[in-house]
Amino acid sequence: MEPSQSQQIQLTQSIQQVLENNKLEDLKTFLKRRHFLNRCNSGMVYLFHIIQSVGILASSYSASSGDTRYLWAGIGLNMFASIIQIYEKINNDQMKKIYLDIQSIQKGTYLDESPFVELEASKSPNQSNQISQTNQPNQPNQPNQPNQPNQSNQTQELNV
C-alpha cells in the first residue's frame, strides 16, 4: 500500500525539518568549540612567550655564571614552551577545520561527517547511540566510510 500524496509531502517536510535542526545544532556546537579554542589559544600564546623568555633568561644567566643548574632549567622551560606551541598549532588546525564546516553549513553543502560532532556526541551516551545509528552504513562489517552515490540519491529523494 503506497502512502498518499499528502502523507508523502508531510514525511518529506518532517525529514527536512530534522535535517535542518541537526545542521543548526551542529552549527551551535561548532561555534562554541571554535570560541573555546580561540580563548585557549590566546592564553597559550601568552604562556608560550612567558615560559620561553624565562627559559632563555635562565640559559643566558647560566652561560654567564657557569652554573649548570640554570642551564638545564632553561632547557626544560624551552622544551615545555615548545610543547605549548605544538598544542596551539593543533588547536589552530582544528579551528580551520571547524571553520570549513561552518562555511559548508552556510553554503548548504554540509554533510554530517565531522569528527567534531562525534566528539560532542561521545560525551552523552543517548545522543551518541542516535548519531552513530544514523551515520552507520546499512551493510554491517564494513568500515564507516561515506558512500557518495547513496548520499546523493538520498539528497535527491529528499528534495523532490
N, C-alpha and C positions, 0 to 999 in steps of 0.2 A: 504494500500500500504506500503510495507516494504522498508526501506531505503537500498540502495545498500551497498556492502561491503566497498567500499572506503569512502562513507559518514559515515558509522558506525565507521570506523577507525579514520576518521577526527574528529568525535564527541568525541570519546574516548580520543584522543590526546588533544582536546580542554579542556575537563573536567579535565584531568590530569594536564594540564598547569595551570588552575585556582586553583586547589588544591595546587600545588607546590608554586604558587605565594602567596596564603593565608598562607602557612606554613612559607614562607620567611618573610612576613610582621609580622606574629606573633613572629617569632624569633627576628626580629629587635625590636619589642615592648618590648619583654621580656628582651632583653639585655639593652635597655635604662632604663627600670624600675629598673632592678637589679643594674645598675650603680648608679642611683639616690638614691636608698635605701642604698647602700653602703656608699655614701657620707653623707647622713643624719645620718646614724648610727655612722659614725666616729665623727661627731660633737656632737651627743647625748652622746657618751661615755665620751668625754672630759667635756661637760657641766654637766653631772651627777656627775662626780667626783669633779668638782669645787664646785658645789652647795652643795653637800653632805659634803665636807670638811668645807665650810663656816658654814653650819648648825651645824656641830659637834663643831667647834670652838666657835660659839655663845652659844651653850648649855654648853660647858665647862666653858666659861667665866661667864655665869650666875650662874653656880654652885659655882664658886669660889668667886664671888662678892655678891651673894644673890639677884641680880636684876632679877625679873621675866620677864621683857620685853624681855631680850635677850633669855631667855628660850623658850618663845613662838615663837620668831623669828627663833630660831634654829630648833624647832619642825616643823614650817611651811616650812622652807627651806628643811628639810629632807623629808617632805611629797611631796614637789614639785620635788625633786630629784627622789623619788620613782615613781612618775608619768612618768617622763622622761625615767626611766628604763623600765617601762611597755611598752611604745611605742617602745623602742629599741627592746624589745623581740618580739613584734608583727611584726616589720619590719623584724627581723631575720626569723620568721616563714614564712612570705611572700616570702623572698628571697629563702628559702629552697623549697617552692612550685614552684616558678618560675624556679629554677634550675632543678627540676624534669621534668618540661615541656620542658626545653631546651634539657635535656638528651633524652626525648622521641622523640623530633624532630630529633635529631641525629641518634637515633636507627630506626626511621621510624615508630614508634608506636603511634605517636601523634594524638589525637582526639581533635578537636576544641571545648573543653568544659571548658576551663579555665576561672575562674572569672576575671582574669587579662585582658583578651582580651575584655570581656564585659565592664570593667571599661573604657578602651580606646574608645570603640565603643560608649559609652553613652555621650562622650564629643562632638561628631559630629552627628547631627540628621540624615544626609543622610546615613552615614555608619551604624548607629545603626538599621535603618529600614532594610537594606540589610542583616546584620548579624542576626538579630532576625528572619527574614523570613527563612533564611537557617537553623537556629537551632531549629525552631518550628516543633513539630511532625505534621504529616498530619491530625491527629484527633483533632478537636477543643474540648475545655472544658476539656482537660487533662493536668496535670502538665508537665512542660518541663523537663522530665527525659530521660536519654539516653535509647534507645531501642536497646540493644546489638544485637539481631538476625538480625534486619533490617539493622543496620550499617554494619555488617559483610557481608550480602548479597550485599549491595551496593558496598562495597570494592571489593568483588569478581567480580562483574559485571564490575567494572572499570578496573581491572587488566586483563581482558580477551582480 
